[in-house]
Amino acid sequence: MRTLFALLCVLATSAHADTPRQDPLATARTRLGPLCVLHLEVVSRGEMEEELSGPFQLDAQARLRLSVGSAALDPIDLKGLTTERAARAILDKVKPYFQEEPIVRLLIQSIPRVHVIVEGATLRNGPLTLTEGSRLSDALATVGYHPNADLKQIRIGRNEAGAQIQLLA
């Protein structure tokens, strides 16, 4: 009986391992940008469309490139869109290829990140991970700063070797 139980646990674990996970930094309000990896699922008549389903990385301009059959679709510009709006844009692009309107599901599997070290008159000093394209204001909103901090004296430095950015407030 123990062997059967162990086998069932292994099968359940392996089935769950294939489930795509959303990036922990992604929210419903996250806007898509260059090099984000999306997990796309297009379902038509209850069947997953294999060529339109799976992980897809956006290009350097945040465009999604898809093919239906042997036809390459025009790149879909997703820059600045939330996943909800991006799913609608993808649906608009692919629905002419289906007799019935397909279902499009989309999640952000990974977002490019930048590593920052914050030092100075902030409430939390040390390493900080931000999404690529974040601004100085995003870093300050995350760590907070003392009321007497002189925000006109912020210095930003780049450590090329480790590709880290240092903010001194």
C-alpha positions as CSV (number, residue, x, y, z in Angstrom):
1,M,0.0,0.0,0.0
2,R,2.9,2.4,0.7
3,T,4.3,2.0,-2.8
4,L,1.0,2.9,-4.4
5,F,0.7,6.0,-2.2
6,A,4.2,7.1,-3.2
7,L,3.5,6.6,-6.9
8,L,0.4,8.7,-6.6
9,C,2.3,11.5,-4.9
10,V,4.9,11.5,-7.7
11,L,2.3,11.6,-10.4
12,A,0.5,14.5,-8.7
13,T,3.7,16.4,-8.2
14,S,4.8,16.0,-11.8
15,A,1.4,17.1,-13.2
16,H,1.6,20.2,-11.0
17,A,5.2,21.0,-12.1
18,D,4.0,21.8,-15.6
19,T,1.5,24.4,-14.4
20,P,2.9,27.9,-15.3
21,R,3.5,30.2,-12.4
22,Q,3.1,33.9,-12.5
23,D,6.1,36.1,-11.7
24,P,5.8,37.1,-8.0
25,L,6.3,40.8,-8.9
26,A,3.5,40.7,-11.5
27,T,0.1,42.0,-10.5
28,A,-3.1,42.8,-12.5
29,R,-1.8,46.3,-13.0
30,T,1.7,45.3,-14.2
31,R,2.4,46.8,-17.6
32,L,4.2,44.6,-20.1
33,G,7.6,45.7,-21.4
34,P,10.5,44.4,-23.5
35,L,11.7,40.9,-22.8
36,C,8.9,39.9,-20.5
37,V,8.1,36.2,-20.8
38,L,4.3,35.5,-21.1
39,H,2.5,32.2,-20.8
40,L,-0.2,32.2,-23.4
41,E,-3.1,29.7,-23.7
42,V,-5.5,29.9,-26.7
43,V,-8.4,27.4,-26.5
44,S,-10.8,26.8,-29.3
45,R,-13.8,24.4,-29.0
46,G,-12.3,23.1,-25.7
47,E,-9.0,22.2,-27.3
48,M,-5.7,23.9,-26.6
49,E,-4.1,25.4,-29.7
50,E,-0.6,24.1,-29.3
51,E,1.2,26.6,-31.6
52,L,-0.5,29.5,-29.8
53,S,0.0,28.2,-26.3
54,G,3.1,28.1,-24.1
55,P,5.8,30.5,-23.1
56,F,6.6,33.4,-25.4
57,Q,9.2,36.1,-24.9
58,L,8.4,39.6,-26.0
59,D,11.0,41.2,-28.3
60,A,13.1,44.4,-27.5
61,Q,10.1,46.6,-28.5
62,A,7.6,44.5,-26.3
63,R,6.0,42.9,-29.4
64,L,4.7,39.4,-29.5
65,R,5.4,37.3,-32.5
66,L,2.9,34.4,-33.3
67,S,2.2,32.1,-36.2
68,V,-1.0,30.4,-37.2
69,G,-0.2,27.4,-39.4
70,S,2.5,28.6,-41.8
71,A,1.4,32.2,-41.6
72,A,3.4,34.5,-39.4
73,L,1.1,37.2,-37.9
74,D,2.1,40.8,-37.8
75,P,3.9,41.5,-34.5
76,I,1.4,42.4,-31.7
77,D,2.5,45.5,-29.8
78,L,1.9,44.8,-26.1
79,K,4.1,47.6,-24.6
80,G,2.5,49.2,-21.6
81,L,-0.6,46.9,-21.6
82,T,-1.9,45.0,-18.7
83,T,-2.4,41.3,-19.1
84,E,-6.1,41.8,-19.5
85,R,-5.7,44.3,-22.3
86,A,-2.9,42.3,-23.9
87,A,-5.2,39.2,-24.0
88,R,-7.8,41.2,-25.8
89,A,-5.2,42.5,-28.3
90,I,-4.1,38.9,-28.9
91,L,-7.7,37.7,-29.3
92,D,-8.4,40.4,-31.9
93,K,-5.4,39.3,-33.9
94,V,-6.0,35.5,-33.8
95,K,-9.8,35.3,-33.9
96,P,-10.1,35.7,-37.8
97,Y,-8.3,32.3,-38.0
98,F,-11.1,30.5,-36.0
99,Q,-14.7,29.6,-36.8
100,E,-15.7,30.3,-33.2
101,E,-14.1,32.9,-31.0
102,P,-11.3,31.3,-29.0
103,I,-10.5,31.8,-25.3
104,V,-7.3,33.6,-24.6
105,R,-5.6,33.3,-21.2
106,L,-2.4,35.1,-20.4
107,L,-0.1,35.5,-17.4
108,I,3.3,37.1,-16.9
109,Q,5.8,34.2,-16.3
110,S,8.8,36.4,-15.8
111,I,9.7,40.1,-15.8
112,P,13.2,41.3,-16.4
113,R,14.7,42.7,-13.2
114,V,17.4,45.2,-12.1
115,H,19.2,44.9,-8.8
116,V,19.8,48.1,-6.9
117,I,21.6,48.9,-3.6
118,V,20.1,51.7,-1.6
119,E,22.1,53.6,1.0
120,G,21.5,56.8,2.9
121,A,18.6,58.6,4.5
122,T,16.1,55.8,3.5
123,L,14.0,53.8,5.9
124,R,15.4,50.6,4.5
125,N,19.0,50.4,3.2
126,G,20.5,47.5,1.2
127,P,19.8,45.5,-1.9
128,L,16.5,45.9,-3.7
129,T,15.1,44.2,-6.8
130,L,12.9,46.2,-9.1
131,T,11.4,45.4,-12.5
132,E,13.3,46.5,-15.5
133,G,12.2,50.0,-16.5
134,S,11.5,51.1,-12.9
135,R,12.2,54.7,-12.0
136,L,14.0,56.3,-9.1
137,S,10.6,57.2,-7.7
138,D,9.7,53.5,-7.7
139,A,12.8,52.6,-5.6
140,L,12.1,55.5,-3.1
141,A,8.5,54.4,-2.8
142,T,9.6,50.9,-2.0
143,V,12.2,51.7,0.6
144,G,10.8,55.0,1.9
145,Y,12.9,57.9,3.1
146,H,13.3,60.1,6.1
147,P,11.4,63.4,6.2
148,N,14.6,65.3,6.4
149,A,16.3,63.6,3.4
150,D,17.6,66.0,0.8
151,L,16.2,64.5,-2.4
152,K,18.1,67.1,-4.5
153,Q,21.4,65.4,-3.5
154,I,20.6,61.9,-4.8
155,R,23.5,60.2,-6.5
156,I,23.1,57.3,-8.9
157,G,26.0,55.1,-9.8
158,R,26.4,52.0,-11.9
159,N,28.5,49.0,-11.1
160,E,29.2,47.6,-14.5
161,A,30.8,44.3,-13.3
162,G,27.7,43.2,-11.3
163,A,25.2,45.4,-13.4
164,Q,24.0,46.9,-10.1
165,I,22.8,50.4,-9.6
166,Q,23.6,52.3,-6.4
167,L,21.3,55.0,-5.1
168,L,22.6,57.3,-2.4
169,A,19.9,59.5,-0.8
